[in-house]
Amino acid sequence: MVEPYETADMGRYEVTGIESDKKVFKVPGLRNITKTSPYFHDGSVETLDEAIRLMAKHQLGRQVGEGFVKDVKLFFGALTDKERE
């Protein structure tokens, strides 16, 4: 079962006042994600490992192991601008 991500931040709604904008956040691209901690809209997650685990829990409804986290991190690494390393 997918679990909602609890946050007091009302997201875009605070700017627009539009009901459907409640808890809607701008989502950045994945390029260079391995180099851009902290994570989440409010910077509340320090590590990429934790972010991957939380996203799996909240978007997929799954608890994931180290192998899954490692595989996702390897994929994200492929999205890194080599000039930025």
C-alpha distances in whole Angstrom, upper triangle without the diagonal:
4,6,10,13,15,19,22,23,23,24,26,27,29,31,31,30,28,25,23,24,22,20,21,22,25,23,26,26,25,29,30,27,28,31,29,28,27,23,21,23,25,25,23,22,25,24,23,21,19,18,17,15,13,13,11,9,9,9,8,5,8,10,14,17,21,21,18,19,23,23,21,24,26,25,25,29,30,29,32,35,38,40,38,38
4,7,9,12,16,19,20,20,20,23,23,26,28,28,27,25,23,20,21,19,16,17,19,21,19,22,23,22,26,27,24,25,28,26,25,23,20,18,19,21,22,20,19,22,22,20,19,17,16,15,13,11,10,9,7,5,6,6,4,8,10,13,17,20,21,18,18,22,21,19,22,25,23,23,26,28,27,29,32,35,37,35,35
4,6,9,12,16,17,18,18,21,21,23,26,26,25,24,21,19,19,17,15,16,17,20,19,22,23,23,26,27,24,25,27,25,23,22,19,16,17,19,20,18,17,21,20,19,18,16,15,14,13,10,10,10,7,5,7,9,6,9,11,14,18,21,22,19,19,23,23,20,22,26,24,24,27,29,28,30,33,36,38,35,35
4,6,9,12,13,14,15,17,18,20,22,22,22,20,18,16,16,13,11,13,14,17,17,20,22,22,25,26,23,25,27,24,22,21,17,14,15,16,18,16,16,20,20,20,19,16,15,15,14,11,10,12,9,6,8,11,10,13,14,17,20,23,24,21,20,24,24,21,23,27,25,24,27,29,28,29,32,35,37,34,35
4,6,10,11,12,13,16,17,18,20,21,21,20,18,17,16,13,10,12,12,15,15,18,20,20,23,24,20,22,24,21,19,17,14,11,12,12,14,12,13,16,17,17,17,14,12,13,13,9,9,11,9,6,9,12,11,14,15,17,20,22,24,21,19,23,23,20,22,25,24,22,25,27,26,27,30,33,34,31,32
4,7,9,11,12,16,16,17,20,21,20,20,17,17,16,12,10,13,13,17,17,20,22,23,26,26,23,24,26,23,20,18,15,12,12,12,14,12,13,17,19,19,19,16,14,16,15,12,12,15,12,10,13,16,14,17,17,20,23,24,26,24,22,26,27,24,24,28,27,25,28,31,29,30,32,35,36,33,34
4,5,8,9,13,13,14,17,18,18,18,16,16,14,11,8,11,12,15,16,19,22,22,25,25,22,24,25,21,19,17,14,11,10,10,12,11,13,16,19,19,20,17,15,18,17,13,14,17,15,13,15,18,18,20,20,22,25,26,28,26,24,27,28,25,25,29,28,26,29,31,29,29,32,35,35,32,33
4,6,9,12,12,11,15,17,16,17,15,16,14,10,9,12,13,16,18,20,24,25,28,28,25,27,27,24,21,19,17,14,12,11,14,13,16,19,21,22,23,20,18,21,21,17,18,21,19,16,19,22,21,24,24,26,29,30,32,29,27,31,32,28,29,32,31,29,32,34,31,32,34,37,37,34,35
4,5,9,9,9,12,14,13,15,14,14,11,9,7,9,10,13,15,17,21,22,25,25,23,25,25,21,20,17,15,12,9,9,12,12,15,18,21,21,23,20,18,21,21,17,18,21,20,17,18,22,22,24,25,27,29,30,32,29,27,30,31,27,27,31,30,27,30,32,29,30,31,35,35,32,33
4,7,6,6,9,11,10,11,10,11,8,5,5,7,9,12,15,18,21,23,26,27,24,27,27,23,22,20,18,14,11,11,15,15,18,21,24,24,25,23,20,23,23,19,19,22,21,18,19,22,23,25,26,28,31,32,34,31,29,32,32,29,29,33,31,28,31,33,30,31,33,36,36,33,35
4,5,6,8,10,10,11,11,11,7,6,5,5,5,9,11,14,18,20,23,24,21,24,24,21,20,18,16,12,9,10,14,15,17,20,22,22,24,22,19,21,22,19,18,21,21,17,18,22,23,25,26,28,30,31,33,30,28,30,30,27,27,30,28,26,29,30,27,28,29,33,33,30,32
4,5,5,6,8,8,10,9,5,6,7,6,6,8,12,14,18,21,23,24,23,26,26,22,22,20,18,15,11,13,16,18,20,23,25,24,27,25,21,24,25,22,20,24,23,20,20,24,25,27,29,30,33,34,35,32,30,32,32,28,29,32,30,27,30,31,28,28,30,33,33,31,33
4,5,5,5,6,7,8,5,5,7,7,9,12,15,18,22,24,27,28,26,29,29,26,25,23,21,17,14,15,19,20,22,26,28,27,29,27,24,26,27,24,22,25,25,21,21,25,26,29,30,32,35,36,37,34,32,35,35,31,32,35,33,30,33,34,31,32,33,37,37,34,37
4,6,6,9,10,11,8,8,9,10,11,13,16,19,23,25,28,29,27,29,29,25,25,23,21,18,14,14,18,19,22,25,27,28,30,27,25,27,28,25,24,27,26,23,24,27,28,31,32,33,36,37,39,36,33,36,36,33,33,36,34,31,34,35,32,33,34,37,37,34,36
4,6,8,11,12,9,10,11,11,11,12,16,18,22,25,27,28,26,30,29,25,25,23,22,19,15,16,19,21,24,26,29,29,31,29,26,28,30,27,25,29,29,25,25,29,30,33,34,35,38,39,40,37,35,37,37,33,34,36,34,31,34,35,32,32,33,36,36,33,36
4,5,9,10,7,9,12,11,12,13,17,20,23,26,28,30,28,32,31,28,28,26,24,21,17,19,22,24,26,29,31,31,33,31,28,30,31,28,26,29,29,26,25,29,30,33,35,36,39,40,41,38,36,39,38,34,35,38,35,33,35,36,33,34,34,38,38,35,38
4,6,9,7,8,12,12,14,16,19,22,26,28,31,32,31,34,34,30,30,28,26,22,19,20,23,24,27,30,32,32,34,32,29,31,32,28,27,30,29,26,26,29,30,33,35,37,40,41,42,39,37,40,40,36,37,40,37,35,38,39,35,36,37,41,41,38,41
4,6,5,7,11,11,13,15,19,22,25,28,30,32,30,34,34,30,30,28,26,22,19,21,24,25,28,31,33,32,34,32,28,30,31,28,26,29,28,24,24,27,28,32,34,35,39,40,41,37,36,39,38,35,36,39,36,34,37,38,34,36,37,40,41,38,41
4,5,6,10,10,14,16,19,22,25,28,31,33,30,34,34,31,30,28,26,22,19,21,24,25,27,30,32,31,33,30,27,29,29,26,24,27,26,22,22,25,26,29,31,33,37,39,40,36,35,38,38,34,35,38,36,34,37,38,35,36,38,41,42,39,42
4,6,8,8,12,14,16,20,23,25,28,30,28,31,32,29,29,27,24,20,18,20,23,24,26,29,30,29,31,28,25,26,27,24,22,24,24,20,19,23,23,27,29,31,34,36,37,33,32,35,35,31,33,35,33,31,34,35,32,34,35,39,39,37,39
4,6,5,8,11,14,17,20,23,26,27,25,29,29,26,26,24,21,17,15,17,20,21,23,26,28,27,29,26,23,25,26,22,20,23,23,19,19,22,23,26,29,30,33,35,36,32,31,34,33,29,30,33,31,29,32,33,30,31,32,36,36,34,36
4,5,9,12,15,18,21,23,26,28,25,28,29,26,25,23,20,16,14,15,19,19,21,25,26,26,27,25,22,24,24,21,19,22,21,17,18,21,22,25,27,29,32,33,35,31,30,33,33,29,30,33,31,29,32,33,30,32,33,37,37,35,37
4,6,10,12,16,19,20,24,25,22,25,26,22,21,19,16,13,10,12,15,16,17,21,22,22,23,21,18,20,20,17,16,19,18,14,15,18,19,22,23,25,28,30,31,28,26,29,29,26,27,30,28,25,29,30,27,29,30,34,35,32,34
4,7,9,13,16,18,21,23,20,23,24,21,21,19,16,12,10,13,16,17,18,21,22,21,23,21,18,20,21,17,16,19,18,15,15,18,20,22,24,25,29,30,31,27,26,29,28,24,25,28,26,24,27,28,25,26,28,32,32,30,32
4,6,9,13,15,18,19,17,20,21,17,17,16,13,10,7,10,13,14,16,19,20,19,21,19,16,18,19,16,15,18,18,15,15,19,20,22,24,25,27,28,29,26,24,26,26,22,23,26,24,21,24,25,22,23,25,28,29,26,28
4,6,10,13,15,17,15,19,19,16,16,15,13,10,8,11,13,15,16,19,20,18,21,20,16,18,20,18,16,19,20,17,16,20,22,24,25,25,28,28,29,26,24,26,25,22,22,24,22,19,22,23,19,20,22,25,26,23,25
4,7,9,12,14,12,15,16,13,14,14,11,9,8,11,13,15,15,17,17,15,18,17,14,15,17,15,13,16,18,15,14,17,20,21,23,22,25,25,25,22,20,22,22,18,18,21,18,15,18,19,16,17,19,22,23,21,23
4,7,9,10,9,13,13,11,12,13,10,10,9,12,13,15,15,16,16,15,18,18,14,15,18,17,15,18,20,18,17,19,22,23,24,23,25,25,25,22,20,21,21,17,17,19,17,13,16,17,13,14,15,19,19,17,19
4,6,8,8,12,13,11,13,14,12,12,12,16,15,18,17,18,17,14,17,18,15,15,18,18,15,17,20,19,17,19,22,23,24,23,24,24,23,21,19,20,19,15,15,16,14,11,13,13,10,11,13,16,17,16,18
4,6,5,9,10,10,12,13,11,12,13,16,15,18,16,16,15,12,15,16,13,12,16,16,14,16,19,18,16,18,21,21,22,20,21,20,20,17,15,16,15,12,11,13,10,7,10,10,7,9,11,14,16,14,15
4,5,8,9,9,12,15,13,15,16,19,17,20,18,18,16,13,16,18,15,15,19,19,17,19,22,22,20,22,25,24,25,23,24,22,22,19,17,17,16,13,12,13,11,8,9,9,5,6,7,11,12,11,12
4,5,5,7,10,12,12,14,16,18,16,18,16,15,14,12,15,17,15,15,19,19,18,20,23,22,21,23,26,25,25,23,23,21,21,19,17,16,16,13,11,12,11,8,8,9,6,4,6,9,10,8,9
4,5,5,7,10,9,11,13,15,13,15,13,12,11,8,12,13,11,11,15,15,14,16,19,19,18,20,22,22,22,20,20,19,19,17,14,14,14,11,9,11,10,7,8,10,8,7,10,13,14,11,12
4,6,7,10,10,13,16,17,14,16,13,12,9,7,10,12,11,11,15,16,15,17,20,20,20,21,23,22,21,19,19,17,17,16,13,12,13,11,8,9,10,7,6,10,9,7,10,12,14,11,10
4,6,9,10,14,16,17,14,16,14,12,10,9,13,15,13,14,18,18,18,20,23,23,23,24,26,25,24,22,22,20,21,19,16,16,17,14,11,13,13,10,9,12,11,8,10,11,12,8,8
4,6,7,11,12,13,10,13,11,10,10,9,13,14,12,14,17,17,16,19,21,21,21,23,25,25,24,22,23,21,22,20,17,17,18,16,13,15,15,12,12,14,12,10,12,14,15,11,12
3,5,9,11,11,8,10,8,6,7,7,11,11,10,12,15,15,15,18,20,19,20,22,24,23,22,21,21,19,21,20,16,17,18,16,13,16,17,13,14,17,15,13,15,17,18,14,14
4,7,9,9,5,7,6,5,7,8,11,10,9,12,14,14,14,17,19,18,19,22,23,22,21,21,21,20,22,20,17,18,20,17,15,18,18,15,16,19,17,16,18,20,21,17,17
4,7,7,5,6,5,6,7,7,10,9,7,10,12,11,11,14,15,15,16,18,19,19,19,18,20,19,21,18,15,17,18,15,14,17,17,14,15,18,16,16,18,21,22,18,19
4,5,5,6,6,9,10,10,12,11,8,11,12,10,10,13,14,13,13,17,18,18,18,19,20,20,22,19,17,19,20,16,16,19,18,15,18,20,18,18,21,23,24,21,22
4,6,8,9,12,14,14,16,14,11,14,16,13,13,16,17,15,15,19,20,21,22,22,24,24,26,23,20,23,23,20,19,23,21,18,21,23,20,20,22,25,26,22,24
4,5,8,11,13,14,17,14,12,16,17,14,15,18,18,16,18,21,22,23,23,23,25,25,27,25,22,24,25,22,21,24,24,20,23,25,22,22,24,27,27,24,25
4,6,7,10,11,14,12,10,14,16,13,14,18,18,17,18,21,22,23,22,22,23,23,25,23,19,22,23,20,18,22,22,18,20,23,21,20,22,24,25,21,22
4,6,10,11,13,10,10,13,14,12,13,17,16,15,17,20,20,21,20,20,21,21,24,22,19,21,23,20,19,23,23,20,21,24,23,22,24,27,27,24,24
4,6,8,9,7,6,10,11,9,11,14,14,14,16,18,19,18,17,17,18,18,20,18,15,17,19,17,15,19,19,17,18,22,20,20,22,25,26,22,22
4,7,9,7,8,11,12,12,14,16,17,17,19,21,21,21,19,18,18,17,20,19,15,17,19,17,15,18,19,16,17,21,20,19,21,23,24,20,19
4,5,5,6,9,10,11,12,14,16,17,18,19,20,19,17,15,15,14,16,15,12,13,15,13,11,15,16,13,14,18,17,16,19,21,22,19,18
4,5,5,6,9,10,10,12,14,15,16,17,18,17,15,14,14,12,14,13,9,10,12,10,8,11,12,10,11,15,14,14,17,19,21,17,17
4,5,5,6,9,10,11,13,14,15,16,17,15,13,11,10,9,11,10,6,8,11,9,8,11,13,11,13,16,16,16,20,21,23,21,19
4,5,5,6,9,10,11,12,14,15,15,14,12,11,11,11,14,12,9,12,14,12,11,15,16,14,16,19,19,19,22,24,26,23,22
4,5,5,6,9,10,10,12,13,14,13,12,12,13,13,15,12,10,12,14,11,11,14,14,12,15,18,17,17,20,23,24,21,21
4,6,5,6,9,10,10,11,12,11,10,9,10,10,12,9,6,10,10,8,8,12,12,11,13,16,15,17,20,22,25,22,21
4,6,5,6,9,10,10,10,9,7,6,8,9,11,9,7,11,12,10,11,15,15,14,17,19,19,20,24,26,28,25,25
4,5,5,6,8,10,9,9,9,9,12,13,15,12,11,14,15,13,14,17,17,16,19,21,20,22,25,27,29,26,26
4,5,5,5,7,9,9,10,10,13,14,15,12,11,14,14,11,13,16,15,14,17,19,18,20,23,26,28,25,25
4,6,5,5,6,6,7,7,10,12,13,10,9,13,13,11,13,16,15,15,18,20,19,21,25,27,30,27,27
4,6,6,5,5,6,8,11,14,15,12,12,16,16,14,16,19,19,18,21,23,23,25,28,30,33,30,30
4,6,6,8,9,12,15,17,18,15,15,18,18,16,18,21,20,19,22,24,23,25,28,31,33,30,30
4,6,8,11,12,16,18,18,15,15,18,17,14,17,20,18,17,21,22,21,23,27,29,32,29,30
4,5,9,10,14,16,16,13,14,17,16,14,17,19,18,18,21,22,22,24,28,30,33,31,31
4,7,10,13,16,17,14,15,19,18,16,19,22,21,21,24,25,25,27,31,33,36,33,33
4,6,10,13,14,11,12,16,15,14,17,19,19,19,22,24,24,26,30,32,35,32,32
4,7,10,12,10,11,14,15,14,16,19,19,19,22,24,24,26,30,32,34,32,31
4,7,8,6,7,10,11,11,13,15,16,17,19,21,22,23,27,29,32,29,28
4,5,6,7,9,10,11,13,15,16,17,19,21,22,23,27,28,31,29,27
4,5,5,6,9,10,10,12,14,15,16,19,20,21,25,25,28,26,24
4,5,5,6,9,10,11,12,14,15,17,19,20,24,25,28,26,24
4,5,5,6,9,10,11,12,14,16,17,19,23,24,27,25,24
4,6,5,6,9,10,10,12,14,16,17,21,22,25,23,21
4,6,5,6,9,10,10,13,15,16,19,20,23,21,19
4,5,5,6,9,10,11,13,15,19,19,23,21,20
4,5,5,6,9,10,11,13,17,18,21,20,19
4,5,5,6,9,10,11,15,16,19,17,15
4,5,5,7,9,10,14,14,18,16,15
4,5,5,7,9,13,14,18,17,16
4,5,5,7,11,13,15,14,13
4,5,5,9,10,13,12,10
4,6,8,9,13,12,12
4,7,9,12,11,12
4,6,9,7,8
4,5,5,7
4,5,5
4,6
4
